[in-house]
Amino acid sequence: MIRLTASVLATSLVLTACNPSDPAPAETDTIAPDTAPDAAPETETETDLTEILSEPDDIETIGYPDGWEMQLYWSGEYPNGFAVTQEGTTVMGHETITFGEYPPIYCGLPHKATYSPWNVDRMISDELIFVSMTYPTTFTINEDVSLEVFVGDGVEQLDLKAGETLTYKSYVAEGFFIAEKDGVSYEMNEAALPQSTEFEQGPEDEEWVQVTCADADKTRAWVRYDQALQAPGVEPYEYTGFGEAADLP
C-alpha cells in the first residue's frame, strides 16, 4: 500500500552536501592548547529536500474564499508536470498565489526546462516550490465498516458507523486520500469504503509552482499548472519511469 511519503517522492529524496575543507592555517610560534582530537570534523551532511521548502503559513495567497487549504505537493501516481519545448517561451505568472483575476507577471522560462516535483535538479537550481490549493469536502458512510488506515507512522483499524460524516482533505495517489474525523487525519483507500458511500463534490485542486524567470533580475513568479499549458511552447511532461523526471535532452 502506498504511503503519503511515497506520493511526495521528490520531497523525501536525500541529498549529500560536501562542506569545503578549511584552508590550512599559517604557521606561527604560538603553542596551541591541548584539545581532544577524538572527533574528526564532519565533512558530509545529509539534507532532506523538505528543509528547503516553505511551510504553508509562510506562503501568501490572495482572494481564495474561506475553506481552501494549501498542500505542499502535487498529488497523483504520476504528478502533473510541464516542459518548455521552444525557445523564447513566456508564461503568465503572479507575484502571489491568486484566486480570480489579478495583474499577471509575464515570465520567460528556459528552453528544455522541465517543471515536475520529480525533477530534483531543476527544483534545487531554480528553488522551485510546488503547492496545491485544495477545497476539503465531506463524505458520508451509509453502512457500518471497519477500515485499515494509516495514522502518522502506524496502522490502525477505524470503525465507522452508518451515518457518520468525514472530511475529504486531499487526494494522494493510487486511490489513497487524506480524511479527517474529530480532528484526526487518516490516510485511507477509497476502494475499501462501502460502495454506498456518498461523496460531496467540490472544486478541482489548483496546482501552483514558484519558478525563477529567465530574466536578468531572476524574477520569482507563481505559475498555475493549467495556465502554463495555455502558453505556446509548453507541453505536458511525459514520464518514462516512476519517480524520474529531468530537463529535456
Secondary structure, DSSP 4 states (H G I P E B T S, - for coil): ---HHHHTGGGG-EEEEEPPPPPPPPP-SPPPPP----SPPP-EEEEEGGGGSPPGGGS-EESPPTT-EEESS--SSS---EEE-STT-EEEEBSSEESS----EEEE--TT-EE-TT-HHHHHHTT-EEEEEE--EEEE--S-EEEEEEETTEEEEEEE-TT-EEEEEEEEETTEEEEEETTEEEEEEGGGS-TT-EE---PPPEEEEEEE-SSTT--EEEEEHHHHTTSTTEEE---SSTT------
